[in-house]
């Protein structure tokens, strides 16, 4: 018997360091409005809020697992800076997601342009580089948080608050 995985719908990936619930709320609202304007369902949120881009990013690993398994083909982000504040590293993650078959959409700002990285409270200098996670890393990193991303018969934990 062959198992067919149904798409889980669009996902929104967010990351901010230091932890910032207010800014994440505004990004979620903008992404919901943008998805609706494109005729997409409301995106499910994968959030590494409070995580440095150079450390472990359990929700980014989960995002890669969902994309590479075919569960998700559309990901919204406020900008590539969510992957890393280092432009080269952020671009490598963007390319890896697209190479995995993902349609990566940047949520426009209310003023019409792409969003800028959060500046208040950001440490001086660039964050350490992050490597795109390999498939399967999410299983080791992402257990026990509330919420579910549904992908056919498969469930994946979703981070909805601070770790």
C-alpha positions in Angstrom: 0.0 0.0 0.0 1.3 3.5 -0.9 0.8 6.4 1.5 0.0 9.7 -0.1 0.9 12.7 1.9 -1.5 15.6 1.5 -0.2 19.1 1.6 -0.4 20.9 4.9 -1.0 24.3 3.4 1.3 27.3 3.5 3.7 27.7 6.4 5.1 30.9 7.9 8.6 30.8 9.3 9.7 33.4 11.8 12.8 33.8 13.9 13.9 36.7 16.1 16.7 37.2 18.6 16.2 38.3 21.3 12.7 36.9 21.9 10.1 39.4 20.7 6.4 38.5 20.9 5.1 41.8 19.7 7.0 41.9 16.4 6.1 38.2 15.8 2.5 39.1 16.2 2.7 41.8 13.6 4.6 39.5 11.2 1.8 36.8 11.7 -0.9 39.4 10.9 0.9 40.6 7.8 1.4 37.0 6.6 -2.3 36.1 7.1 -3.4 39.1 5.1 -0.8 38.4 2.3 -1.8 34.8 2.1 -5.5 35.7 1.9 -4.7 38.3 -0.9 -3.1 35.4 -2.8 -6.0 33.1 -2.2 -4.0 30.8 0.1 -5.3 29.3 3.3 -4.1 30.9 6.6 -0.4 29.8 7.0 0.6 27.7 10.0 3.4 29.2 12.0 6.8 27.7 12.6 8.7 30.0 15.0 12.2 30.0 16.4 11.5 33.1 18.5 14.4 33.8 20.9 16.9 31.6 18.9 20.2 33.0 17.5 20.6 32.0 13.8 24.0 30.4 14.6 22.5 27.9 17.1 20.0 25.1 16.7 16.8 26.2 14.9 14.4 23.3 15.6 11.5 24.9 13.6 13.7 25.6 10.6 14.8 21.9 10.6 11.1 20.9 10.8 10.4 23.3 7.9 13.0 21.6 5.8 11.5 18.2 6.7 8.0 19.3 5.7 9.3 20.8 2.4 11.5 17.8 1.4 8.8 15.3 2.3 6.3 17.0 0.0 4.0 18.1 2.8 4.6 21.8 2.1 5.3 23.6 -1.1 4.7 27.3 0.0 6.6 29.1 2.7 6.1 32.7 3.7 8.8 34.8 5.4 9.0 38.5 6.3 12.5 38.5 4.6 15.5 36.2 4.2 17.0 37.7 7.3 14.8 35.3 9.4 17.3 32.6 8.3 20.4 34.6 9.2 21.5 38.2 9.5 24.5 37.1 7.3 23.3 37.7 3.7 25.4 34.9 2.3 24.1 32.4 4.8 20.5 33.6 4.4 20.8 33.3 0.6 22.1 29.7 1.0 19.0 28.8 3.0 16.7 30.4 0.4 18.4 28.5 -2.4 18.3 25.2 -0.4 14.5 25.6 0.2 13.9 26.5 -3.4 16.0 23.5 -4.6 13.8 21.3 -2.4 10.7 22.4 -4.4 9.5 25.2 -2.2 7.8 28.3 -3.4 9.3 30.9 -1.0 7.3 34.1 -0.7 8.4 37.3 1.0 5.6 39.1 2.8 5.5 42.7 1.7 5.6 45.4 4.4 2.5 47.6 4.8 4.4 50.4 2.9 5.0 48.1 -0.1 8.6 47.0 0.3 10.2 44.0 1.9 10.5 44.0 5.6 13.7 45.0 7.4 15.4 43.0 10.1 14.5 43.9 13.6 17.1 46.4 14.9 16.0 47.1 18.5 17.8 45.0 21.0 19.9 43.2 18.4 23.5 42.5 19.5 26.2 44.4 17.6 27.8 42.5 14.7 26.4 39.7 12.6 25.1 36.5 14.1 27.0 33.4 13.5 26.2 31.6 10.3 23.6 28.9 10.2 23.7 25.8 8.0 20.5 24.6 6.4 19.4 21.5 8.4 19.5 18.1 6.8 16.3 16.1 6.4 15.5 14.2 9.6 17.1 16.7 12.0 13.7 18.0 13.0 12.7 14.7 14.6 15.6 14.9 16.9 15.1 18.6 17.8 11.4 19.4 17.7 9.5 17.2 20.1 7.1 18.1 22.8 5.8 21.5 21.9 2.1 22.4 21.7 0.3 22.4 18.3 0.4 20.3 15.2 1.1 20.8 11.5 -1.0 18.3 9.8 0.4 16.6 6.7 -2.0 13.8 5.7 -1.6 11.1 8.4 1.6 12.7 9.7 1.7 15.2 12.5 4.6 17.5 13.2 5.0 19.7 16.4 4.7 23.4 16.0 6.3 26.0 18.2 3.8 28.6 19.2 5.7 30.5 21.9 9.0 30.9 23.7 11.1 27.8 24.3 
